[in-house]
Amino acid sequence: MINKTDQIANNAEAPSVEGIFAMEKALSERPPFSIRFRIILAFLLAFLFSFGIGISSMVYISILSAKQNFFDNAGKFAFTVDQARRYEKNFFLYGTKIDLYHALDHIRSAESIMQGTASEMQSLLKHETFKSLLNDLNKYEKVLTEIASSYKDQDYGVKPTEPEAESQLRVSGHQILTFATELVAQERIKVHKAAHRFMLGAIFLLAANFIIMLLVASELSRQILQPLARVVQYTQQIAGGDFSLINPKRKFRDEFSNVAININRMIYELTEKQKQLIQNRKMVAVGTLTSGVAHELNNPLNNISITTEALLNDLDSFSRDELRDMLKDIFTQVERASGTVRNLLDFTRLEPARGETIEIEQLIRSSLKLVNNERILKGIEEEIQIEKNLPPVQGNFRDLGQVFLNIFLNGIQAMSQGGKLQVHAKSYTGGFIRIDIKDSGYGIQKKYLERVFDPFFTTKDVGKGTGLGLSVSYGIIKKMGGDINVDSEIGKWSTFSVYLPASKTDIIV
């Protein structure tokens, strides 16, 4: 158990005004890169990427729409040429002049469609192919026009007899129709491929957008959560009494840098207030110490004075046994006063004592003998359970005896109406020996449990204790490498548990 007052006092000395100012200057000289700016930048990048996806989709849709439009025109071109061929065949089969005019109208419509899509066709076809197609259309139209001129005076029953013209029409028409059919088939394939590519591109862009958004969110979370975790760690350190200054690890300055600066200022203010509080507690402790020591020394000195006065006045009237008892009483009172002074010295200067091998059972029983009379007078029962073959401990017999004597006295004083004092000793894990000392007294309030081992702390009335006994005992046990703690239930019991390391040849105390 660490004395929290000492820990905070030691850590409170770390920060200084110069250190805080130097750290604030170093932080202020770092380039600014705020969290707000990073969030705006992240969302701007995400927006630009999404905007790029939107523009790319619009461009691709426009290209796909143009291809679809060309595909539709190619289909119309093929259909128009096919209709012209059908009317041409009807004319040569039935000699109906109206079919000739229909064929001529359709071939002119085909030429119009071709002229409207000339740029697209020229980009898709070879120059020779496009020129050949255009020549075939012109030749087809020219032949139809000549035939129509030669029969302009006849409406019905026309029997065309020009085999050469018919042959030219059939060859040119076949070439035009074949080309148009192939063009439609090719454009259909291209449109389907373009649509498929657009679908794959859309899936890829959506996946890329999702991954980028995920990375942006992850990075933002890291940029925010990691500093927050460090701030939580700093506050936990401060709550634990570690008042070391915070030095942010980042190479730039952001909102968390300002938090660190303010925490450092708070640490400095806390340490200053803590120093004032410690000083105030020292002043209070001086008063308590003076009162308690005066009482502790006055009682034995008063007893010595009374006994000495009796000896001086009636020395001859006392028997030898009575004189011996009175001298023993004087010696006891001197030891009592010496113990008070020794406690003060132990508290202010815990010097290392020479180690010796100590048997636990002998230590406990000899300490109990010192309080046996007081225990019997208060009607307190005694229960001792010591495990057999316990290993010895290495330490100072007098110091350890003082530890157990303090605990025994506290337990007996807590049982003013009688009760039971239990002492159990046994082996414990890690090479330790555990001694539990339990009383059935009024217990210790929870708010006092953490302060039981603080110097000068006592719940007794002024003049009835210095509050040094348990504090000195704590120091003795910790010096040996052991530990001591207390547990209690108000109105029922209190238990002090002492952990002492078993004796080893290389232990130095």
Secondary structure as GFF3:
##gff-version 3
##sequence-region A 1 509
A	DSSP	alpha_helix	4	11	.	.	.	ID=ss1
A	DSSP	alpha_helix	17	28	.	.	.	ID=ss2
A	DSSP	alpha_helix	35	94	.	.	.	ID=ss3
A	DSSP	alpha_helix	97	116	.	.	.	ID=ss4
A	DSSP	alpha_helix	118	124	.	.	.	ID=ss5
A	DSSP	alpha_helix	127	150	.	.	.	ID=ss6
A	DSSP	alpha_helix	163	239	.	.	.	ID=ss7
A	DSSP	alpha_helix	255	314	.	.	.	ID=ss8
A	DSSP	three_ten_helix	315	317	.	.	.	ID=ss9
A	DSSP	alpha_helix	320	348	.	.	.	ID=ss10
A	DSSP	beta_strand	356	358	.	.	.	ID=ss11
A	DSSP	alpha_helix	360	370	.	.	.	ID=ss12
A	DSSP	alpha_helix	372	377	.	.	.	ID=ss13
A	DSSP	beta_strand	380	386	.	.	.	ID=ss14
A	DSSP	beta_strand	393	395	.	.	.	ID=ss15
A	DSSP	alpha_helix	397	414	.	.	.	ID=ss16
A	DSSP	beta_strand	419	428	.	.	.	ID=ss17
A	DSSP	beta_strand	432	439	.	.	.	ID=ss18
A	DSSP	alpha_helix	446	449	.	.	.	ID=ss19
A	DSSP	alpha_helix	469	479	.	.	.	ID=ss20
A	DSSP	beta_strand	483	489	.	.	.	ID=ss21
A	DSSP	beta_strand	493	501	.	.	.	ID=ss22
###
